[in-house]
Amino acid sequence: MTIAHMDCDAFYASVEKRDNPELASKPVIIGGGKRGVVSTACYVARIRGVRSAMPMFQALKLCPDAVVIKPRMSAYVEVSRAVRAMMDELTPEVEPLSLDEAFMDLSGTEKLHGRPPAVMLARLVKRMKDELGITGSIGLSHNKFLAKVASDLDKPRGFSVIGKGETADFLRDKPVRLIWGIGPAAQASLDKAGIRSFADLLRWEQQDLVARFGGTGERLWHLARGEDRRRVSANAPVKSISKETTFMEDTASLDVLDGHLWRLAEQVADRAKAKSMAGRVVTLKLKRANHSALTRRISLHSPTQLADVIYRQSRALLDQVGAQGPYRLLGCGISDLTPESQADSSGDLLDPQAGKRAQAERATDAIRKRFGDSAILKGRALR
């Protein structure tokens, strides 16, 4: 058993509690305003029923005494990098899924470290607690599917192992919702077919599952038997970088939208710079009051990681559709990603001031890195 899944426990909330010990025993929710959604909830809040992606107004009904904190991405990225460095010391085969979780393939590392994978993973979570002040849960098995299942079995601070010989007995009576990616819609389709447990899946022939569910049916047939041939991929590409916000009140005001758009562009740029990436396509996303969505994209001559460029292109897209509001959600992002060495390499003949703004942004980044994210703010960010 050499495939592991490590998942930090309530990551954002754990970092906030670490940095502010007064929050230790309090319910903490990381997220936006009343019209936003929950990014992360600590386990105190989860006991009250609060869950990630839950609308904020619903979370506050369940847990009215919760301390609500806006995400501090720069702090979470810093801790995530430290965790990643610790994982890299165990194995070069680390596949990050997000800031707070990753797969690891520890094949062949026992000779390198002189200890079996389970011992090295136990040392990893101990180092995370001792050196970073956060906790994590570990799942260890013979493939990615079972490692992910195992890491969720006993959170927080869990450490679960699913051996190859016990796989069939372990899965037989478990609900199919254990399968990663089975959401409410997929569960409803499976319920209609009488499939609620892995035992139900095992009664279906492979061709019948494929006929009923297409490619998903093929995947379900293999997972029902604990089979997953996916490899841990240390070089899995990031496809896009984006950020969005849900407003407390629907708005059609371009001034209000503009202020939010600049802040979102800054956050996208910060993430791109942290990942040393740039994007050739800028995307604007809007959601109307009736939940219908608008998406607009524009391709650039040169990839960018600059907030100024992301903002200006997004604002041009917003001007094209702005009158179709009011809106409840605004988002922007970049895709068709490339290494930052290819970013912002060509000037803009139609905008001779672009080079000066780029230099000013780089100088601003240096100041914020030294003195904090709020050391310099643009006037439009205060709208």
C-alpha positions as CSV (number, residue, x, y, z in Angstrom):
1,M,0.0,0.0,0.0
2,T,1.8,3.1,-1.2
3,I,-0.9,5.5,-2.5
4,A,-1.8,8.2,0.1
5,H,-4.3,11.1,0.2
6,M,-3.6,13.9,2.7
7,D,-6.4,16.3,3.5
8,C,-5.8,19.3,5.9
9,D,-8.6,19.5,8.5
10,A,-10.8,22.6,7.9
11,F,-7.8,24.3,6.4
12,Y,-8.7,27.9,6.2
13,A,-10.4,27.9,9.6
14,S,-7.4,26.1,11.1
15,V,-5.0,28.8,9.9
16,E,-7.3,31.5,11.3
17,K,-7.5,29.8,14.7
18,R,-3.8,29.3,14.7
19,D,-3.2,33.0,14.1
20,N,-5.8,34.1,16.6
21,P,-5.9,31.8,19.6
22,E,-9.0,33.6,20.9
23,L,-11.0,31.7,18.2
24,A,-9.9,28.3,19.4
25,S,-13.2,27.2,20.9
26,K,-15.5,29.3,18.8
27,P,-17.4,28.3,15.6
28,V,-15.6,29.9,12.7
29,I,-16.9,30.2,9.1
30,I,-14.7,31.4,6.3
31,G,-16.6,33.0,3.5
32,G,-18.4,36.1,2.1
33,G,-21.4,38.1,3.2
34,K,-24.9,37.0,3.7
35,R,-25.4,36.4,0.0
36,G,-22.1,34.5,-0.3
37,V,-21.3,30.9,0.4
38,V,-19.2,29.1,3.0
39,S,-15.6,28.3,1.9
40,T,-14.7,26.4,5.0
41,A,-16.2,25.8,8.4
42,C,-14.4,24.7,11.5
43,Y,-15.5,21.5,13.2
44,V,-17.4,23.4,15.9
45,A,-19.5,24.9,13.2
46,R,-19.8,21.6,11.3
47,I,-21.4,20.0,14.4
48,R,-24.2,22.6,14.0
49,G,-24.7,21.5,10.4
50,V,-22.6,24.1,8.5
51,R,-21.0,22.7,5.4
52,S,-18.7,24.0,2.6
53,A,-20.6,25.6,-0.3
54,M,-23.7,26.3,1.9
55,P,-25.3,29.7,1.4
56,M,-24.1,32.0,4.1
57,F,-27.6,33.0,5.2
58,Q,-28.4,29.3,5.8
59,A,-25.1,28.7,7.7
60,L,-25.8,31.7,10.0
61,K,-29.3,30.4,10.8
62,L,-27.8,27.1,11.9
63,C,-24.9,28.8,13.7
64,P,-25.9,32.4,14.6
65,D,-22.9,32.9,17.0
66,A,-20.3,32.0,14.3
67,V,-17.4,34.2,13.7
68,V,-17.4,35.0,10.0
69,I,-14.0,35.7,8.4
70,K,-13.2,36.8,4.9
71,P,-10.6,34.5,3.2
72,R,-6.9,35.5,3.5
73,M,-5.6,33.7,0.5
74,S,-2.0,34.9,0.9
75,A,-1.8,33.3,4.4
76,Y,-3.3,30.1,3.2
77,V,-1.0,29.9,0.2
78,E,2.0,30.4,2.5
79,V,1.0,27.5,4.7
80,S,0.1,25.3,1.7
81,R,3.6,25.8,0.3
82,A,5.1,24.7,3.6
83,V,3.0,21.6,3.6
84,R,3.9,20.9,0.0
85,A,7.6,21.2,0.9
86,M,7.1,18.6,3.6
87,M,5.4,16.2,1.2
88,D,8.1,16.7,-1.4
89,E,10.6,15.5,1.2
90,L,8.8,12.2,1.3
91,T,8.3,11.6,-2.4
92,P,8.7,13.5,-5.7
93,E,5.3,12.0,-6.8
94,V,2.9,14.6,-5.2
95,E,-0.3,15.5,-7.1
96,P,-1.9,18.5,-5.5
97,L,-5.7,18.8,-5.8
98,S,-6.1,22.2,-4.1
99,L,-4.2,24.2,-1.4
100,D,-5.2,21.8,1.3
101,E,-5.1,18.3,-0.2
102,A,-2.9,16.1,-2.4
103,F,-2.2,12.5,-3.5
104,M,1.2,11.0,-2.9
105,D,2.8,7.9,-4.4
106,L,5.3,6.5,-1.9
107,S,6.4,3.5,-4.1
108,G,10.0,2.7,-3.4
109,T,10.4,5.3,-0.6
110,E,10.8,2.7,2.1
111,K,14.4,2.0,1.0
112,L,15.1,5.8,0.8
113,H,13.7,6.6,4.3
114,G,14.3,3.3,6.1
115,R,10.6,3.3,7.2
116,P,7.4,2.1,5.7
117,P,5.0,4.6,4.1
118,A,2.6,4.5,7.1
119,V,5.3,5.6,9.5
120,M,6.5,8.4,7.2
121,L,2.9,9.7,6.8
122,A,2.5,9.7,10.5
123,R,5.6,11.8,10.8
124,L,4.3,14.2,8.2
125,V,1.1,15.0,10.1
126,K,3.1,15.4,13.3
127,R,5.4,17.9,11.6
128,M,2.4,19.8,10.2
129,K,1.1,20.1,13.8
130,D,4.4,20.9,15.5
131,E,5.8,23.3,12.9
132,L,2.8,24.8,11.2
133,G,0.1,24.5,13.8
134,I,-2.4,22.7,11.6
135,T,-3.7,19.2,11.4
136,G,-4.4,16.8,8.6
137,S,-6.0,13.4,7.9
138,I,-4.4,10.6,6.0
139,G,-5.8,7.8,3.8
140,L,-3.4,5.0,2.7
141,S,-4.3,2.3,0.3
142,H,-3.4,0.6,-3.0
143,N,-5.1,3.2,-5.4
144,K,-6.3,6.8,-5.5
145,F,-10.0,6.0,-5.1
146,L,-9.5,4.1,-1.9
147,A,-6.9,6.5,-0.5
148,K,-9.4,9.3,-0.9
149,V,-12.1,7.3,0.8
150,A,-9.8,6.4,3.7
151,S,-8.8,10.0,4.4
152,D,-12.5,10.9,5.0
153,L,-13.3,8.0,7.3
154,D,-12.1,9.5,10.6
155,K,-11.6,13.3,10.3
156,P,-10.3,15.3,11.9
157,R,-6.8,14.0,12.6
158,G,-7.7,10.7,11.0
159,F,-5.4,8.0,9.8
160,S,-7.1,5.1,8.0
161,V,-5.7,2.2,5.9
162,I,-7.6,0.1,3.4
163,G,-5.7,-3.0,2.5
164,K,-6.1,-4.8,-0.8
165,G,-7.3,-8.0,0.8
166,E,-10.0,-6.2,2.8
167,T,-11.2,-4.0,0.0
168,A,-14.2,-6.1,-1.1
169,D,-15.6,-6.6,2.4
170,F,-15.0,-2.9,3.3
171,L,-16.9,-1.6,0.3
172,R,-19.8,-4.0,0.1
173,D,-22.2,-2.3,2.4
174,K,-21.0,1.3,2.0
175,P,-23.2,3.9,0.2
176,V,-22.2,4.8,-3.3
177,R,-22.1,8.5,-2.3
178,L,-18.6,7.6,-1.0
179,I,-17.5,7.9,-4.6
180,W,-15.8,11.2,-5.3
181,G,-17.9,13.2,-7.6
182,I,-21.3,11.6,-6.8
183,G,-23.4,14.6,-6.1
184,P,-27.2,15.0,-5.5
185,A,-28.0,14.8,-9.2
186,A,-25.9,11.6,-9.8
187,Q,-27.3,10.1,-6.6
188,A,-30.8,10.7,-7.8
189,S,-30.1,8.9,-11.1
190,L,-28.5,6.0,-9.2
191,D,-31.5,5.8,-6.8
192,K,-33.8,5.6,-9.7
193,A,-31.9,2.6,-10.9
194,G,-32.0,1.0,-7.4
195,I,-28.3,1.6,-6.7
196,R,-27.6,2.9,-3.2
197,S,-24.7,0.7,-2.0
198,F,-21.7,-0.9,-3.6
199,A,-23.5,-4.3,-3.2
200,D,-26.2,-2.9,-5.5
201,L,-23.5,-1.9,-8.0
202,L,-22.0,-5.4,-7.9
203,R,-25.3,-6.9,-9.1
204,W,-25.1,-5.1,-12.4
205,E,-23.3,-6.4,-15.5
206,Q,-20.7,-4.1,-16.9
207,Q,-22.5,-3.6,-20.3
208,D,-25.7,-2.8,-18.5
209,L,-24.1,-0.1,-16.4
210,V,-22.5,1.4,-19.5
211,A,-25.8,1.3,-21.4
212,R,-27.6,3.1,-18.6
213,F,-24.9,5.6,-17.5
214,G,-22.4,5.8,-20.4
215,G,-18.8,6.4,-19.4
216,T,-19.7,6.9,-15.8
217,G,-21.2,3.3,-15.8
218,E,-17.8,1.9,-16.9
219,R,-16.1,3.8,-14.0
220,L,-18.7,2.7,-11.5
221,W,-18.2,-1.0,-12.5
222,H,-14.5,-0.8,-11.7
223,L,-14.9,1.3,-8.5
224,A,-17.4,-1.2,-7.2
225,R,-14.6,-3.7,-7.2
226,G,-12.1,-1.3,-5.7
227,E,-10.3,-0.9,-9.0
228,D,-8.7,2.4,-10.0
229,R,-5.9,2.6,-12.5
230,R,-5.3,6.3,-12.3
231,R,-1.7,7.2,-11.5
232,V,-0.5,9.9,-9.2
233,S,0.5,12.7,-11.6
234,A,3.0,15.1,-10.1
235,N,2.7,17.3,-13.3
236,A,-1.1,17.5,-13.6
237,P,-1.7,20.9,-15.3
238,V,-3.7,23.7,-13.7
239,K,-6.3,24.6,-16.4
240,S,-7.6,28.0,-15.1
241,I,-7.4,30.5,-12.3
242,S,-10.5,32.4,-11.3
243,K,-12.3,34.2,-8.4
244,E,-15.9,35.2,-8.0
245,T,-18.1,36.9,-5.4
246,T,-21.8,36.9,-4.6
247,F,-23.4,40.2,-3.6
248,M,-25.4,40.8,-0.5
249,E,-27.9,42.6,-2.7
250,D,-28.4,42.3,-6.5
251,T,-26.9,45.3,-8.3
252,A,-26.9,46.8,-11.7
253,S,-24.5,49.7,-10.7
254,L,-21.4,49.7,-12.9
255,D,-19.5,51.6,-10.2
256,V,-20.2,48.9,-7.7
257,L,-19.4,46.1,-10.2
258,D,-16.2,47.9,-11.2
259,G,-14.9,48.1,-7.7
260,H,-15.6,44.4,-7.2
261,L,-14.1,43.5,-10.6
262,W,-10.8,45.2,-9.7
263,R,-10.5,43.3,-6.4
264,L,-11.3,40.0,-8.2
265,A,-8.7,40.8,-10.9
266,E,-6.1,41.4,-8.1
267,Q,-6.9,38.1,-6.5
268,V,-6.6,36.2,-9.8
269,A,-3.3,38.0,-10.5
270,D,-2.0,37.2,-7.0
271,R,-2.8,33.5,-7.5
272,A,-1.3,33.5,-11.0
273,K,1.9,35.1,-9.6
274,A,2.0,32.6,-6.7
275,K,1.8,29.7,-9.2
276,S,4.3,31.4,-11.6
277,M,1.6,31.1,-14.3
278,A,0.0,33.5,-16.9
279,G,-3.2,33.2,-19.0
280,R,-3.9,33.9,-22.6
281,V,-7.7,34.0,-22.2
282,V,-9.6,36.3,-19.8
283,T,-13.1,35.3,-18.8
284,L,-15.9,37.3,-17.2
285,K,-18.8,35.6,-15.4
286,L,-22.0,37.1,-14.3
287,K,-25.1,35.6,-12.8
288,R,-28.4,37.4,-12.9
289,A,-31.0,37.7,-10.1
290,N,-32.9,34.7,-11.7
291,H,-29.7,32.6,-11.5
292,S,-29.2,32.7,-15.3
293,A,-25.5,33.0,-16.2
294,L,-23.6,35.1,-18.7
295,T,-20.0,34.2,-19.7
296,R,-17.8,36.2,-22.0
297,R,-14.2,35.5,-23.0
298,I,-11.4,37.3,-24.9
299,S,-8.1,36.0,-26.2
300,L,-5.0,38.1,-25.7
301,H,-2.0,38.6,-28.0
302,S,0.3,37.8,-25.0
303,P,-0.4,35.8,-21.9
304,T,-0.8,37.9,-18.7
305,Q,-0.6,37.6,-14.9
306,L,-1.1,41.4,-14.3
307,A,-4.1,42.6,-12.4
308,D,-4.2,45.7,-14.6
309,V,-4.6,43.7,-17.8
310,I,-7.0,41.2,-16.3
311,Y,-9.2,44.1,-15.0
312,R,-9.1,46.1,-18.2
313,Q,-10.1,43.2,-20.4
314,S,-12.8,42.1,-17.9
315,R,-14.1,45.6,-17.7
316,A,-14.4,45.8,-21.5
317,L,-16.4,42.5,-21.5
318,L,-18.6,43.9,-18.7
319,D,-19.3,47.1,-20.7
320,Q,-20.6,44.8,-23.5
321,V,-23.3,43.2,-21.3
322,G,-23.6,45.5,-18.3
323,A,-27.2,46.7,-19.1
324,Q,-28.5,43.1,-18.7
325,G,-28.4,43.2,-14.9
326,P,-29.1,43.4,-12.1
327,Y,-26.6,40.8,-11.0
328,R,-26.1,38.6,-7.9
329,L,-22.7,37.2,-8.8
330,L,-19.6,38.5,-10.6
331,G,-16.4,36.6,-11.4
332,C,-13.3,36.8,-13.6
333,G,-10.4,34.5,-14.4
334,I,-7.7,33.5,-16.8
335,S,-7.2,30.2,-18.8
336,D,-5.0,28.7,-21.5
337,L,-2.2,28.9,-18.9
338,T,1.5,29.2,-19.7
339,P,4.7,29.7,-17.6
340,E,5.1,33.2,-16.4
341,S,8.3,33.5,-18.5
342,Q,6.0,34.0,-21.5
343,A,3.8,36.6,-19.8
344,D,3.4,40.3,-20.7
345,S,6.3,40.1,-23.1
346,S,5.0,42.4,-25.8
347,G,3.9,46.0,-25.5
348,D,0.5,47.4,-26.5
349,L,0.8,49.9,-29.4
350,L,-2.7,51.1,-28.7
351,D,-1.9,51.7,-25.0
352,P,1.5,53.3,-24.6
353,Q,1.0,53.6,-20.8
354,A,0.6,49.9,-20.3
355,G,4.3,49.4,-19.7
356,K,4.4,52.0,-16.9
357,R,1.3,50.5,-15.3
358,A,3.0,47.1,-15.4
359,Q,6.1,48.5,-13.7
360,A,4.0,50.2,-11.1
361,E,2.2,46.9,-10.4
362,R,5.4,45.0,-9.9
363,A,6.6,47.7,-7.5
364,T,3.3,47.5,-5.6
365,D,3.7,43.7,-5.4
366,A,7.1,44.2,-3.8
367,I,5.7,46.6,-1.2
368,R,2.8,44.4,-0.4
369,K,5.1,41.4,0.0
370,R,7.1,43.3,2.6
371,F,4.5,45.3,4.4
372,G,1.2,43.3,3.9
373,D,-1.6,43.1,1.4
374,S,-3.3,46.3,2.6
375,A,-0.1,48.5,2.4
376,I,-1.2,49.9,-0.9
377,L,-4.8,50.1,-2.2
378,K,-6.1,51.4,-5.5
379,G,-8.9,54.0,-5.2
380,R,-11.3,51.9,-7.3
381,A,-10.9,49.0,-4.8
382,L,-12.6,51.2,-2.1
383,R,-15.9,51.6,-4.1
